[in-house]
Amino acid sequence: MTLTNPRSGATGARRGTGRPGAGRSAAVIVLVALAVLIPLLGPSPALHGTGEADAPGTGGIALLRTVLFAALSVPLGELFVRRLIRSVPGAPAAVPRSWSVAAGAAGFLAALGLASVVATGNLVPGGLSDVDVGGLYATRDGKLALLEVNAFLAAALCAASGRPGTQVWPLAAVIVAEALRAHPTTEHSPLVGSGLTLVHLVCSSLWAGGLLYALRALRLWRGAEAGGALLGRYARTAAVLLAAVTATGVVSTLRRMPPETVLGQLTDTAYGRVLLAKVILMAGVAVLALWARIRLARAADPLTAAVPARAEVCALGVVVAVSGLLTALPVPIRW
C-alpha cells in the first residue's frame, strides 16, 4: 500500500494554486486602483473640450460618493443573500464573515466628508474653521447630509450588535436622503425623480452587494452543491434587479435630457460623457450576467457560472466608481 505524505500533498496543493491566487490578488489590486482613479482623474478628461468649468474638489467629492455607494451595497447585499441562503436546501451552516461594520464605518467617514462640503457652501473646506456645523441645520441639503452621517453610524452599531438585521432601517434612511438630495425642490416633479433614484439605488445596491456576498459564500463552501442552487436563486432575482436599474436609469436620463438633446449631450458635456461610459459598462455587465445565467442553465457543473460572475462583480465595482463621479458633476440641463 502506498502512503501519501500529507505535508507534501498540502505543499503541492499550495504550489498548484499559488499562481492563480496571486493573479486574482493582482487583478483585485488593479481594479481597486482603477475604481479610486476614476473619481479622482475623471473630471478633467470628461470636461476636456466641453467649455465647462471644473468645480473645485470634484475629484474628492466623487471619491467620497463612491465610498458612500459601496458602503450601501455591501451590507444590503449581505442581508439579501443571507436571506436567500436560508431558503437553499442543504446549505452549509458556515457563512462568510460580515463586512457590514467596516462598510458602515467607511460610509460614516464618507458622509462626514460630504457634510463638511455642504457646511462650507458646497466648497472644499480649507480647515475646520471653515466648517459651519450649525449651518447644516438651516438648509435642506445640510439636514440630509446630517441624516446620512447619523444613519451610517447607526448602521455600523446595528451591524456590530446581536441583531445585525436592524441595520436595514438606517440604511433605508441613507437611501431616502440620497434620493431627496439628488432632486432639489426647484426641479420639475422632484418627488418623481426621487422615487426613480430610490428604486435605482435599492436595486443596484442589492445587485452589486448581493453578488459579492454570494461569491464569497461559494468560495467558503468550496464546491458544495448548495453553491449552484444559491447562484441560481440569486440570478433569478438579479434579472429583475437589472431590469429595474435599466428602466429607472433610462427614465431618469430622459427627465434630465430631453430626447432631442440626448445624443448631443452624451458627447458634448462632461455629465453626458460619464453617463455614456456608465451605459457602456452596464452593457458589458449585462453580457457577463447573461453568460453566467447560460452556464447555470446548460453547463454540467453550475458552479462554472462563478467565472463570469466574478468578472461581473469586478465590473460592477467600476460602475460604482463611475456613478460616484457622475453624481459629482453638474447636470447639463436643469428643469
N, C-alpha and C positions, 0 to 999 in steps of 0.2 A: 504494500500500500504506500502510495506517495503522499508525503505530508507537505503542506504549503506553509511557508513561514508567514504568519500574519503580519509581522512587521514589514517584511519585504513587499507583501501584497499591498499593504497600505501605502508604502512608498511609491510603488508602481502606479497606484491609483492617483496619487497626488501628482506624479510626473505626467501622467496621461492627461490630467485636467488642468495642469498649470498654465499652459499657453492659452486655452480658451478663456480661463478665468482672468488672466492678465489682459487679454483682448477686450473682454467685456468691461473690465475696470477702466481701461484706456478710453473705450467708447463712451462710458458714462462721464469721465472727466471732460472729454471733448464737448459732449452735449451740454454739460453744466456750464462750461466756459462760454459756449455759444449762447445759451439762454441768458447769461449775465451780460454778454457783449451786445446782444440785440437791443435791449433797452438803453444801454449806455451810449452806443455808437449809432443807433438807429436814427435819431432826429436829424443829424447833419446830412447823411445820404438821402433821406426821404425828402428833405427840404430843398435839396440842390436843384436849382433851375426853376423853382416854383414862384420865386419872388416873395415867399412868405418869410417872416422873421422867426428866428429860433428863440423861443421864450427862455429866460434863464432857468436853469435847473431841470429842463425837460428830461434829460437822461436819468437824473437821480429820482425824479418822480416816477418815471416809467419803471425803474428798477424796484421801487417801493411797491408799486401796484402789482408787479409780477410776483413779488413775495407774498403780497396780500391774497392774490388769487390762488397761489399754490397752497397757502395756509388754509384756505377754504376747502380746496379739493381733497387734501389728504384726509382730514377727519371725516368729512362727509362720505368719501369713498370707503373708508373703513367701516363706518356704521352700515352702509348699504350692503357691502359684500359680506359682512358678518351675519347680517340677516339672511342673505342667500345661503350661506354655509349651513345655517341651522335647518334649512329645508333640503339639503343634499343627503340622500340616504348613504349611510356608511362613511360619512365624512370623519376624518381623524379628529381627535379631541384637541390636538395642538393647533393653535392659530398663530400667525405672525405677531411679533411684538408691536404694540401700538406706537405710532409716531405722533399721536394727536397732541400730547403735551408739548413736544418740541414745535409742532406746527402752530399751536396756539400762542406760544411764546414768540415765535417769529412773526406771526400775524399782529401781535400786540406791538412789537417794536416797529413794524412797518406802518401800522395805523397811527402810532405815536409820531413817527416822522412826517406822515401826511398831515396830521393835525397841526404840527408846528408850521407847516407851509401855509395852511389855511389861516392860522393865527397871525401871520405876518402879511395878510392881504394877498395870498397866493403868490408870494415871493419866497425865495430861499432865504431863511434867516441867517444873518451873519454871526449871530451869537445869541445867548439866552436872553439878553436884554431886549432883543428884537421881537421876542415871542410874547404876544398879549394873550395869556391863557384866559383871562376874564372875558376878553372879546369874543371868544368862541361861543359863549352863551348868548351873544347878541345877534348872531346870524344863523340862518338855516343850515348852511354848509358847515359852520362851526359845531352846531349841535349834532349833526350827522357824524362828523368826524369824531367827536367825543363818544358818541354811541358805539362806534366801531372799536375804539380803544377799549372801552369798558367791556364790550361784548367778547372781544378776543381774550381778555384777561379772565372773564368768567368761563369761557370755553376751556381754557387751559386748566383752570381749577376743577371744573367738572370732569375733564379727562383724567385728572390725577386722583379723583375721588373714587369711591367704591361703586358709583353709578355713572360710568362714562357716557351712557346713552343720553343723559340730560344735557350734554353739550350741544345737542341738536337745536335747542332753543336759542342760546346766544349766537350760534352760527346763523340761524334763520334771521336774527336781528341784524347781523352784518350784511346779509344779502339784501334785506329790505332797505337798509341805509344806503347801500351801493346803488340799488335801483332808483331810489329817490334822488341821490346825488347826481346821477348821470342825466337827469331830466329836470332842470330848474323850472320853477313855476312860470317863467316867461315864455317857455316853449309852448307850441300849439299841442293841446291834448297831452299834458305831461303825464297824467296817470296811465294813459295808454302806453306811452313809451316806457314808463317804469314797470308796467306789467310785463311787457315784452322782455325787458332786461332781466327782471326777476326770474322768469322762466328760463331764459338763456343761461343765466348764472347757475341756477339749480341743476339743470340738465348737463351742462358742460362740466361742473364740479363732480357730479356723480359718475359721469363717463370717464373722465381722466383719473380721478382718485380711486374709483372702483376698479378700473383695470390694473392700476398699480398694485393695489392690495391683493387682487385675485392672482396676479403673477407671483407675488411674494408667498401666497399660500401654496401655489403649485410647487414652488422651489422648496418650501418646507416639507411638503408631503412626499416629495421625491418619487414621482411616477405613480402614485396611488390612483386607482380607478375613479375615485371621487373627484380627482382633479379635472378630468374630462367633463364630468357632469356639472361641475361648478362653472367651467368655461362656457358650456352650453347655456346654462341659465343666465349667465352674465351677458352673453352675446344676444340673446333674445331681448333682454331689456335695453342693451346698448343700441340696438336698431331703432327702438322708439326714441331714445335719447338723441341719437344722431338726427333723426327726422325733426325733432323739436328744436334742436340747436340750429339746423339749417333754415327752418321756416322762420323762426324768430329773428335770425340774423338777416335774412333777406328782407323781411318786412321793416325791420329797424333801419336798414340801409336806404330803402325807398322812402322812408319817412324823412330822413335827413338829406337825401339826394334825390330830387325828382327824377323820374325815369329818363327824361330827355337830357339830363346833365350827367348821368352816372358814368358813361364811358369816358367823357372828357375829364371828370374829376378823378377817376381812377388812375390817370397818368399825369395830370397837371397839378395835383395838390398832394401835400405830404400825407394827409389823412387817407386820401384815396389810394395812394401807393402802398401804404402799410396795410390797408384793408385788402387790396389786391393780393399782397403777399400772404395774408391770412387765408384768403379764399383758396389760393393755390395749395397751401399747406393742408387745409382741410380736405381738399380733393385727394391729396396723397394719403391722408389719414383714412378717408373713406375707402380707398382702394385696399389699403392694408387690412381694414376691418372686414371687407368682403372676402379677401384672401383667407383670413383666419376662419371666417364662417364656412367657406367652402371646404377647408381642411377638416373642420369639425364634422361636417356632414358626410364627407366622402373618404377621408383617409382611414386606413386600417387602425391607426393609433390616433385618437382625437387629440392627444397631448402635443402632436406636432403643430397644432394651431398656435402653440405658445411662441413659436419663432416669429411669425408676422405680428403677433400680439405684442411682443417685446419691442419690435420696431415701431408699432403703433403708439405705445406709451411714450417712447422717446420723442416721436414726432409731436405728440400732444404736449409734451413739455416745452417744445419750441413754440407751439401755438400759444401757450400761456404767456410766454415771454413777449410774443408779438402783440397779444391782447393788452399786456401791460403798457407797451409803447403806444398802442392805438388810443387808449384812454387818456394818455398824457398829451396827445396832440389836439390842437383846436379843430373842431368840426368846421368844414369849409362853409357850409350853409346852415344858418340857424333860422328856424321858423319864427 
